[in-house]
Amino acid sequence: MAKTLGLRKNPLKDEREQAFKQAALKLFSTKGYHKTTMAEVALEAGFGKGTLYWYWKSKEELYFALVEESHNEFVDLVRRAAEMEGTALEKLAWLGKETVELHYRERDYTKLSWKMRAEELETFSPEYVERMHENNAEIKRELQRIIEQGIEEGTLPPADPYYLACMLLGLVEGMEIQWLEDPEAFDLRKAMEMVLSLGAKVAGQRWSD
């Protein structure tokens, strides 16, 4: 009988890849995309530049890989919230808390994502820009699912769910910016707790058409 062979992981390769990602994240989040070179990333990681190009063909590809990795984590959280059991408000509360913890764990990723969106998006290839737009659209679709449930339950106002999703996302993103600019003055956890508390009080009045 023929023996089925599984894929073998290369621990050294994985170690190098993670070293490159951490080096790139550090440099991109502090110096920015334009002022960072692939040679600097390789030097920071402790490997040769040639080895770096085994993983990513260009600086643009490496930069976007880091941004997309961060976005995918958030997309996964929103999708999980939409699919979990419970009321819409319970789902939003869970999502809010998990999002905050994600940002605290991966602050540099959050910072990098905002740098790309606010400063450097126009410099990227159309394919990367389109993937970013698709990513954001998926986030809004999943939020809409939760909001539509809340409208049916009577805990959210009977308004256009797309606009409500955009407004909710904008509120959270505004909080992220305040936190990134001055994390000592603006506690993201405290801000989210206030938002969830106020949201619960507003929802308590029950909405109707």
C-alpha positions in Angstrom: 0.0 0.0 0.0 1.3 3.4 -0.9 2.2 5.6 2.0 0.6 9.0 2.2 3.0 11.7 3.1 1.9 14.9 4.8 3.4 18.3 4.2 6.5 18.8 6.3 7.0 22.2 7.9 10.4 23.8 8.0 10.9 25.3 11.5 13.9 27.3 10.3 11.8 28.8 7.4 9.0 29.7 9.8 11.4 31.3 12.2 13.0 33.4 9.5 9.6 34.5 8.2 8.4 35.6 11.6 11.7 37.4 12.2 11.3 39.3 8.9 7.7 40.2 9.8 8.6 41.5 13.2 11.5 43.5 11.8 9.3 45.0 9.0 6.5 45.8 11.5 8.9 47.7 13.7 10.4 49.7 10.9 7.2 50.4 8.9 5.3 51.5 12.0 8.1 53.9 13.1 9.7 55.1 9.8 6.8 54.6 7.4 6.7 52.8 4.1 8.7 55.2 1.9 11.6 55.6 4.4 12.1 51.9 5.0 14.1 49.7 2.7 14.2 45.9 2.3 17.9 46.0 3.2 17.0 47.6 6.5 14.3 45.0 7.2 16.8 42.2 6.5 19.4 43.8 8.7 17.0 44.2 11.5 15.9 40.6 11.2 19.5 39.4 11.2 19.3 37.7 7.8 20.5 38.5 4.3 18.4 40.6 1.9 18.4 37.8 -0.6 16.7 35.5 1.9 14.0 38.2 2.5 13.2 38.1 -1.2 12.4 34.3 -1.0 9.3 35.3 1.0 8.2 38.5 -0.6 9.0 39.8 -4.0 8.8 43.5 -3.1 8.6 46.0 -0.3 5.0 46.6 -1.3 4.1 42.9 -1.1 5.7 42.7 2.4 4.0 45.8 3.7 0.6 44.8 2.4 1.0 41.3 3.8 1.4 42.8 7.3 -1.6 45.1 6.9 -3.8 42.3 5.5 -2.8 40.0 8.3 -4.1 42.5 10.8 -7.3 43.2 8.9 -8.0 39.4 8.6 -7.9 39.1 12.3 -10.5 41.8 12.7 -12.7 40.3 9.9 -12.6 37.0 11.7 -13.8 38.7 15.0 -16.7 40.4 13.2 -17.7 37.2 11.4 -17.6 35.2 14.7 -19.7 37.8 16.4 -22.3 37.7 13.6 -22.5 33.9 13.8 -22.5 33.4 17.6 -25.6 32.8 19.6 -27.2 35.7 21.5 -28.9 39.0 21.0 -27.5 41.7 18.7 -26.5 43.8 21.7 -24.7 40.8 23.3 -22.8 40.2 20.0 -21.8 43.9 19.7 -20.6 43.9 23.3 -18.5 40.8 22.8 -17.1 42.3 19.5 -16.3 45.6 21.2 -14.3 44.0 24.0 -12.5 41.5 21.7 -11.6 44.3 19.3 -10.1 46.4 22.0 -8.0 43.5 23.3 -6.8 42.7 19.7 -5.6 46.3 19.4 -3.8 46.2 22.7 -2.1 42.9 21.7 -1.2 44.1 18.2 -0.8 47.9 18.6 1.9 48.2 15.9 -0.3 46.3 13.4 -3.1 48.7 14.1 -0.8 51.7 13.7 0.5 50.2 10.4 -3.0 49.7 9.1 -3.9 53.4 9.7 -0.7 54.6 8.1 -1.6 52.7 5.0 -5.2 54.0 4.9 -4.5 57.6 5.8 -1.1 58.3 4.2 0.0 55.8 1.7 -2.9 53.9 0.1 -2.6 55.9 -3.1 0.9 54.7 -3.6 -0.1 51.0 -3.8 -1.0 48.9 -6.8 -4.7 48.8 -7.7 -4.9 45.1 -6.8 -3.9 45.8 -3.3 -6.2 48.8 -3.0 -9.1 46.6 -4.3 -8.3 43.9 -1.7 -8.4 46.5 1.0 -11.8 47.8 -0.2 -13.1 44.2 -0.3 -11.9 43.6 3.2 -13.6 46.7 4.5 -16.8 45.8 2.6 -16.9 42.4 4.3 -16.6 44.0 7.7 -19.6 46.2 7.0 -21.6 43.3 5.7 -21.1 41.3 8.8 -21.9 44.3 11.0 -25.0 44.8 9.0 -26.1 41.2 9.8 -25.9 42.0 13.5 -27.6 45.4 13.2 -30.4 43.9 11.2 -31.0 41.4 14.0 -31.0 44.3 16.5 -33.6 46.2 14.4 -35.8 43.0 14.3 -35.4 42.7 18.1 -36.4 46.3 18.6 -33.1 47.2 20.4 -31.6 49.2 17.5 -33.4 52.1 15.6 -35.3 51.2 12.4 -32.8 52.9 10.1 -30.7 51.9 7.1 -28.5 49.1 8.5 -25.6 49.9 6.1 -25.4 53.5 7.4 -25.7 52.3 11.0 -22.8 49.8 10.3 -20.7 52.6 8.8 -21.4 54.9 11.7 -20.6 52.2 14.3 -17.4 51.4 12.5 -16.5 55.1 12.3 -17.0 55.5 16.0 -14.7 52.7 16.8 -12.1 53.8 14.3 -12.2 57.3 15.8 -11.5 55.8 19.2 -8.6 53.9 17.7 -7.0 57.1 16.4 -7.3 58.9 19.7 -5.6 55.9 21.4 -2.8 55.7 18.9 -2.1 59.4 19.1 -2.0 59.5 22.9 -2.4 56.1 24.7 -1.6 57.6 28.1 -4.4 60.2 27.9 -7.0 58.0 26.1 -7.7 54.6 27.5 -9.2 52.5 24.8 -10.7 49.9 27.2 -12.4 52.7 29.3 -13.7 54.3 26.1 -15.2 51.0 24.9 -16.8 50.4 28.3 -18.4 53.8 28.1 -19.7 53.2 24.6 -21.2 49.8 25.5 -22.8 51.2 28.7 -24.4 54.1 26.8 -25.5 51.8 24.1 -27.2 49.5 26.6 -29.1 52.5 28.1 -30.2 53.7 24.7 -31.3 50.2 23.6 -33.3 49.9 26.8 -35.9 52.4 25.6 -36.9 49.9 22.9 -37.3 51.1 19.3 -40.3 50.8 17.1 -41.2 51.9 13.5 
